Each structure stands twice: as C-alpha cells, then as structure tokens.
Amino acid sequence: MAKQANVSTATVSHVINGTRYVSEETKRKVHEAMEDLNYRINSVARSLRSRKSRVIAFLAPILASETSNYFFMSVAAGIQSVLKQQEYHLMLSDSHEEEEYEADEIRMLGSQMIDGLIMAPAGREPDYERLFGDYPVLYLDRVPHDSGKRDCVVVDNKNVSKEAVSMLIGQGHRRIAYLSGPNMLTTTEERFAGYLEALTEAGLDAEPDLIGMGEVSLGSGYKLTESLMRHRPTAIFVTDNVMAMGVMFYLQEKKIAVPDQIAVVAYDAFQWTRITSPPLTVIEQPAFELGVKAAEVMLERINNAALPRQVHRLTAKLVVRQSS
C-alpha cells in the first residue's frame, strides 16, 4: 500500500492510527490506495496495540411504549455527528429505565474495551462508581446525586420551567396545575423547582390538589388530568411529552376548550404537538445539541484526563403557540 500511495510505510501507519500530523493531500493518497487495494483496518488488532478501541458507548432509556424515545435518538444523532468526524464509533445501549438492567449493561459495556461512556442514568441514588471501569464517564440530561468529578451535559430545566409558568401567571392564571412523572430524576426535580419558584415569586401558594405525579404513560396522564380537573385549574403545566398526550386526550374527549377553558404548556416540541387542536405551547429541548456537546466534552476528556471537570447547561426554548 505504501508503494501504491508513493509514501513510506511509517506515513501509512500514521494515517491509519492518527499518531502524527499528515497533510491532507498525503492522507488522500493513502486512503485512495486503501480503496484501490480493498484494504480494511483490523480494528481489533489496532485496539490491542494502542489500548484504544475508538468506540464511545451511549447508555440511555429506550422504552418500547415511549413515543418520546425520539429525544434520546436525537441526542444519539448529535453524538454520532461529532464522533464520525473524529473516526470514532458509537455503541448504543438501552437501560430500560431500570437500575438492575442498567447495571448489567454498564458491566457489559466495560467488557467491550470502550474508550468512554456517555449515559443518561436511570436513577439518582445508585452507586454508579462501583460499576465503572477505567474509562471516562459523562452524565447527560440527568445527573445522579453522587456525580463526583464526572463531566455533565444537561438542560437548564429549572429556568425554562419557571419561564413557562411565569408566562401563564402573566396571562392571569392563578390556579396552575402541575403534572409529571415520579420525582425520581434530576430533570423532574428541576422542573418542579421552576414551577414552585414561579408561584412563590408571584405570591401564589402551591396547592397539593393541583399537583399530580404518577407513572409516565398516556393512560396515567389521562387519569391524573381527570383528577386535577376536579379542582378547577385554569392552566396545566405538564413536564413529560407522553403524559401530555394523555392530557390532550382527556380534554378533547370531554370537549374542554383549549385555551378558552384551560391553557396547556408541555415538554417537548415533537411533531404531534403541532397538529393538536390547537397546537401546543411547548418547551423545546436542544436534544441534538446535547449530543454534540457531550461528544465534544468526551473527546476532550479522552485526550486530556487532567482537564478540570466540565458541567454544561444548555438552554431550552419556550415555543408559544395557541394552547396558552
């Protein structure tokens, strides 16, 4: 191959392994020679030599019943867009949103010689450090309570939630219901904190009868909305997209006019929220950008383990439509 490209064997090695600067023109010649000769890099052999696999794992909850899996798939696309440019590969793994299953997946990934792990943890309490191997770990979207010195890339959930509830208050709403999944993740904690802070700053009390938390599902969203409506809210702030489907299902079935009889603001800007009647006001999370930033930080960490811990909070966007 060196002869075909008219370069030294050392130069071919540097191009393949990325161990030294090589001009773009020389790289092009080597890659053309590889194509002409149908040469394929033996990634296993290279991993054993370099002790690097050039594989980054992404562990996230992917549930068969969840339409909002689109969020984590968008994150994965962002990660992949960066890794591909740097000739790294993405390995996708599913935690099923269950801590035991997640622990098994972490052990399995550690046996695959991964260079790093990006994960959206299934809980905030597990002792993850006992599971990790000798590779960098980055927490994405959610952070366990004992995040230690690990890098984190998350959304500023508290401030955008506060902005949404403050908007409703500014429109004259005083009885604003809150609907979410169980308060078991830092994302839910922060959204609830934003809701409470907006009420407090407006001199309003958080009424227990207007707070509904339960299983993340369309059916749960429907039943919780039915319960909340008995206490006459004029607006609902729902922090989960699947549960928002349950909210809209209930309101449309009962012919409760939105926003004339009740306003609705929900998390995420998925396509279905545009075609409801009326289109939903939503909080649009920067899913793809989360993935991009996570991959960038991970590669920085791989290249320099001594870097200070990085914590990035990306800004979400309140998209006002006709439901509020």
DOLUM-93223 format. One line per 8 residues: their letters; for each residue x, y, z of C-alpha. Coordinates in pm, 1 decimal, padded with zeros to 6 digits. Last residue first. Example, Ala and Ser with C-alpha at 12.3 -4.5 7.8 and 13.67 -1.06 7.14 Angstrom:
<loros>
sa> 01367.0 -00106.0 00714.0 | 01230.0 -00450.0 00780.0
</loros>
This chain:
<loros>
ssqrvvlk> -05176.8 02912.0 02616.3 | -05277.3 02641.2 02365.7 | -05225.8 02864.8 02060.6 | -04845.7 02851.8 02027.1 | -04558.4 02981.5 02238.6 | -04227.2 02798.0 02194.9 | -04027.8 02821.0 02519.9 | -03667.2 02734.2 02431.9
atlrhvqr> -03417.8 02520.6 02619.9 | -03073.6 02649.9 02719.6 | -02779.2 02414.9 02758.9 | -02615.8 02361.5 03095.3 | -02253.5 02242.0 03069.4 | -02055.3 02099.2 03360.0 | -01685.6 02031.2 03290.4 | -01446.3 01881.4 03546.2
plaannir> -01096.4 02023.3 03519.3 | -00875.9 01866.2 03247.0 | -00622.7 01607.1 03366.4 | -00765.2 01324.5 03152.1 | -00658.8 01504.4 02834.9 | -00732.9 01335.3 02502.1 | -01011.0 01116.9 02639.2 | -01156.5 01414.7 02828.9
elmveaak> -01157.9 01633.8 02519.5 | -01327.5 01351.4 02327.4 | -01594.1 01325.8 02596.3 | -01652.5 01702.4 02600.5 | -01708.0 01710.1 02224.8 | -01935.3 01405.0 02236.1 | -02147.9 01556.7 02513.2 | -02168.6 01891.5 02330.0
vglefapq> -02293.2 01727.2 02010.3 | -02539.9 01506.9 02194.6 | -02688.7 01797.8 02386.4 | -02705.6 01992.8 02058.6 | -02922.3 01718.0 01905.8 | -03159.9 01729.1 02204.0 | -03190.7 02108.0 02236.7 | -03516.4 02093.4 02437.4
eivtlpps> -03825.1 02269.6 02305.9 | -04064.4 02371.8 02582.2 | -04412.0 02365.5 02435.1 | -04724.3 02565.7 02355.3 | -04946.5 02309.7 02188.6 | -05119.6 02341.7 01851.4 | -05498.4 02390.9 01899.1 | -05627.7 02139.5 01814.3
tirtwqfa> -05331.2 01906.6 01804.2 | -05118.7 01907.0 01488.9 | -04810.9 02092.3 01609.1 | -04771.3 01887.4 01929.5 | -04755.4 01571.1 01715.3 | -04422.8 01684.8 01568.8 | -04233.3 01678.6 01896.2 | -04156.6 02007.9 02067.6
dyavvaiq> -04107.7 01867.8 02418.2 | -04240.5 01949.3 02731.5 | -04592.5 02085.3 02778.1 | -04795.0 02403.8 02828.3 | -05176.3 02384.3 02839.9 | -05436.8 02655.3 02896.8 | -05785.6 02571.8 03024.6 | -06136.9 02686.6 02942.1
dpvaikke> -06058.3 02915.2 02648.0 | -05713.4 02758.9 02580.0 | -05813.5 02486.3 02498.3 | -06184.0 02402.0 02510.2 | -06294.8 02112.9 02730.6 | -06481.8 01873.5 02499.9 | -06452.7 01585.0 02748.1 | -06275.3 01369.3 02488.3
qlyfmvgm> -06062.7 01665.3 02379.6 | -05954.0 01744.4 02734.7 | -05882.2 01379.7 02818.3 | -05679.9 01308.1 02502.9 | -05492.3 01637.9 02545.4 | -05378.9 01545.0 02896.1 | -05294.1 01188.5 02794.1 | -05076.1 01317.2 02510.9
amvndtvf> -04910.6 01548.4 02763.3 | -04824.4 01237.3 02965.8 | -04618.1 01114.2 02671.9 | -04443.8 01451.0 02642.2 | -04349.3 01486.5 03007.4 | -04338.4 01807.2 03213.4 | -04704.9 01905.0 03207.9 | -04803.4 02260.9 03306.3
iatprhrm> -05182.8 02280.3 03323.4 | -05388.0 02600.5 03325.5 | -05721.6 02727.2 03463.1 | -05730.1 02466.1 03739.9 | -06073.5 02367.1 03871.9 | -06004.1 02116.4 04149.7 | -06192.7 01831.3 03982.4 | -05973.7 01893.9 03676.1
lsetlkyg> -05674.1 01752.4 03863.4 | -05828.1 01406.0 03895.2 | -05923.1 01377.6 03526.6 | -05579.6 01513.8 03435.2 | -05419.4 01244.8 03651.5 | -05625.0 00977.1 03476.8 | -05532.5 01091.8 03123.7 | -05163.8 01141.1 03201.2
sglsvegm> -05154.1 00795.7 03358.7 | -05308.9 00644.4 03047.4 | -05059.8 00820.0 02819.4 | -04771.0 00688.1 03024.7 | -04509.0 00806.3 03273.1 | -04640.1 00671.7 03602.4 | -04750.7 00934.0 03850.3 | -04729.5 01288.8 03978.4
gildpead> -05018.2 01534.9 04005.1 | -05000.4 01871.1 04177.7 | -05315.2 02089.1 04182.1 | -05460.8 01928.7 04495.7 | -05131.5 01995.3 04677.3 | -05177.1 02371.5 04625.2 | -04853.3 02560.9 04563.9 | -04925.9 02904.4 04706.2
lgaetlae> -04908.8 03220.4 04498.6 | -04713.9 03539.4 04575.8 | -04589.6 03573.8 04216.7 | -04231.5 03495.4 04322.7 | -04359.5 03187.3 04503.9 | -04553.2 03058.4 04202.9 | -04255.8 03096.9 03967.9 | -04028.5 02929.7 04223.8
lygafree> -04262.8 02632.6 04262.3 | -04280.1 02565.0 03888.3 | -03902.9 02601.5 03849.1 | -03844.3 02359.8 04139.2 | -04082.0 02109.7 03976.2 | -03884.6 02129.2 03653.0 | -03557.6 02087.1 03844.7 | -03671.1 01781.5 04037.0
tttlmnpg> -03813.7 01622.4 03722.2 | -03481.2 01660.1 03537.5 | -03291.4 01546.2 03848.9 | -03477.4 01216.5 03837.1 | -03706.2 01035.9 04080.6 | -03996.4 01282.1 04124.1 | -04246.8 01046.7 03965.3 | -04377.3 01154.9 03622.6
slyairrh> -04528.6 01497.3 03583.2 | -04837.8 01716.9 03609.0 | -04851.5 02064.0 03763.9 | -05180.3 02254.4 03782.1 | -05192.7 02633.0 03758.3 | -05468.2 02805.2 03955.1 | -05370.7 03172.7 03937.6 | -05375.6 03230.7 03562.2
gqgilmsv> -05380.5 03597.9 03458.2 | -05172.6 03585.6 03139.9 | -04865.1 03685.4 03341.5 | -04920.3 03377.3 03557.8 | -04910.3 03162.4 03244.9 | -04587.8 03330.3 03133.8 | -04442.1 03277.3 03482.1 | -04518.9 02905.6 03446.9
aeksvnkn> -04326.2 02886.5 03119.1 | -04032.5 03096.0 03242.8 | -04005.5 02889.0 03561.4 | -03990.8 02575.2 03350.9 | -03717.8 02736.2 03135.9 | -03521.5 02829.2 03448.2 | -03542.7 02491.3 03619.5 | -03473.9 02270.8 03320.1
dvvvcdrk> -03136.2 02419.6 03226.4 | -03056.5 02121.2 03003.0 | -02769.3 01886.1 03085.3 | -02410.8 01799.8 02993.9 | -02208.4 01660.3 03285.7 | -01841.5 01570.6 03335.9 | -01770.5 01337.3 03625.7 | -01589.4 01457.0 03936.3
gsdhpvrd> -01839.4 01311.9 04177.8 | -02189.5 01268.9 04033.7 | -02317.9 01143.5 04368.0 | -02672.4 01277.5 04340.4 | -02712.2 01119.4 03999.6 | -02725.8 01353.8 03698.3 | -02981.6 01356.5 03417.6 | -02960.8 01502.6 03064.6
lylvpydg> -02613.6 01350.1 03003.2 | -02363.6 01218.3 03254.1 | -02011.6 01170.0 03117.0 | -01786.0 00876.3 03201.7 | -01413.1 00842.4 03132.2 | -01262.7 00492.1 03115.4 | -01101.5 00259.1 03369.9 | -01415.7 00067.0 03454.9
flreydpe> -01742.0 00187.9 03602.0 | -01970.6 -00020.5 03820.4 | -01857.2 00085.0 04168.7 | -01882.6 00449.7 04059.3 | -02251.5 00410.8 03977.5 | -02364.1 00398.5 04339.1 | -02734.6 00424.1 04260.5 | -02942.5 00716.4 04402.2
rgapamil> -03030.6 00948.6 04109.8 | -03195.4 00695.9 03882.3 | -03198.6 00562.4 03525.5 | -02879.6 00747.5 03437.4 | -02847.7 00918.7 03097.0 | -02505.8 00788.6 02994.2 | -02198.9 00875.5 02789.9 | -01929.8 00610.5 02833.0
gdimqsgl> -01569.5 00627.8 02711.3 | -01291.2 00439.0 02531.4 | -01489.0 00114.1 02519.2 | -01293.8 -00209.5 02560.3 | -01609.1 -00426.3 02525.6 | -01601.1 -00568.3 02880.3 | -01693.5 -00228.8 03024.0 | -02001.0 -00223.5 02801.9
mriedaey> -02123.7 -00549.7 02956.7 | -02074.4 -00420.7 03311.3 | -02261.9 -00099.8 03226.0 | -02541.5 -00302.8 03065.4 | -02580.1 -00520.8 03375.1 | -02602.7 -00209.8 03594.5 | -02871.1 -00066.0 03364.7 | -03080.5 -00381.0 03391.4
eeeehsds> -03066.7 -00350.8 03767.9 | -03144.0 00024.2 03762.1 | -03440.7 00004.5 03525.3 | -03512.1 00282.0 03271.5 | -03491.1 00008.5 03002.3 | -03112.8 00071.6 03024.1 | -03058.6 00057.2 02647.1 | -02721.1 00055.6 02467.1
lmlhyeqq> -02587.7 00239.7 02162.7 | -02225.5 00192.9 02052.8 | -02091.8 00495.0 01862.9 | -01772.3 00480.8 01656.2 | -01478.8 00720.4 01645.6 | -01317.4 00847.7 01326.3 | -01303.6 01209.1 01452.1 | -01570.2 01334.4 01210.6
klvsqiga> -01781.5 01027.9 01289.7 | -01766.6 01102.5 01660.7 | -01913.5 01450.1 01618.0 | -02221.3 01357.3 01410.8 | -02266.0 01039.9 01617.3 | -02315.2 01232.3 01940.1 | -02576.4 01456.9 01778.3 | -02758.6 01157.1 01630.1
avsmffyn> -02756.8 00992.3 01973.2 | -02920.1 01301.5 02125.2 | -03188.1 01290.6 01854.2 | -03245.1 00921.5 01936.7 | -03268.2 01022.2 02301.4 | -03547.8 01271.1 02231.5 | -03726.5 01049.4 01976.8 | -03769.8 00799.9 02258.7
stesalip> -04057.6 01035.3 02343.7 | -04306.2 00792.9 02188.5 | -04242.1 00558.2 02479.7 | -04407.3 00216.4 02478.6 | -04096.6 00024.8 02366.8 | -03879.0 00207.8 02618.9 | -03530.6 00334.7 02532.5 | -03354.2 00453.5 02846.9
alfaivrs> -02998.1 00566.4 02764.6 | -02645.4 00424.6 02751.1 | -02419.0 00578.5 02486.6 | -02089.9 00393.7 02430.7 | -01783.2 00551.3 02269.9 | -01566.1 00329.8 02048.7 | -01219.1 00427.3 01927.6 | -01099.8 00090.1 02064.5
krsrlsra> -00790.5 00221.7 02238.7 | -00515.7 00013.3 02401.1 | -00298.8 00122.0 02105.1 | -00174.9 -00221.7 02005.6 | -00478.9 -00419.5 02123.0 | -00715.4 -00168.2 01969.0 | -00529.8 -00180.8 01636.8 | -00561.3 -00559.2 01627.0
vsnirynl> -00933.6 -00538.1 01699.8 | -00987.9 -00259.4 01447.2 | -00831.9 -00455.1 01160.7 | -00833.0 -00174.7 00906.1 | -00970.2 -00275.1 00567.6 | -00769.6 -00267.8 00246.3 | -00963.4 -00305.7 -00080.0 | -00636.8 -00241.9 -00272.7
demaehvk> -00783.9 00050.3 -00466.3 | -00969.5 00173.6 -00157.7 | -00660.3 00163.7 00062.0 | -00459.4 00335.3 -00211.9 | -00720.0 00612.6 -00226.7 | -00700.0 00649.2 00151.7 | -00319.6 00677.0 00135.9 | -00331.1 00937.1 -00141.4
rkteesvy> -00594.9 01142.6 00040.1 | -00397.0 01134.8 00362.5 | -00095.3 01264.6 00170.7 | -00300.9 01555.1 00032.1 | -00449.3 01631.0 00374.2 | -00101.2 01660.5 00525.1 | -00000.8 01415.8 00797.8 | 00024.0 01507.8 01165.2
rtgnivhs> 00122.1 01213.3 01382.1 | -00037.8 00916.7 01560.3 | -00367.1 00909.4 01372.0 | -00355.9 00530.4 01354.3 | -00425.1 00481.9 00983.4 | -00251.1 00798.4 00867.1 | 00047.7 00743.9 01096.7 | 00085.3 00384.2 00979.4
vtatsvna> 00076.9 00487.5 00613.2 | 00343.6 00750.3 00687.7 | 00563.6 00486.3 00851.2 | 00523.3 00263.0 00545.0 | 00670.8 00544.9 00337.9 | 00475.7 00721.9 00063.0 | 00410.9 00662.4 -00308.7 | 00044.1 00573.7 -00245.4
qkam> 00074.7 00238.2 -00426.0 | 00418.9 00178.8 -00273.9 | 00286.0 00240.4 00075.7 | 00000.0 00000.0 00000.0
</loros>
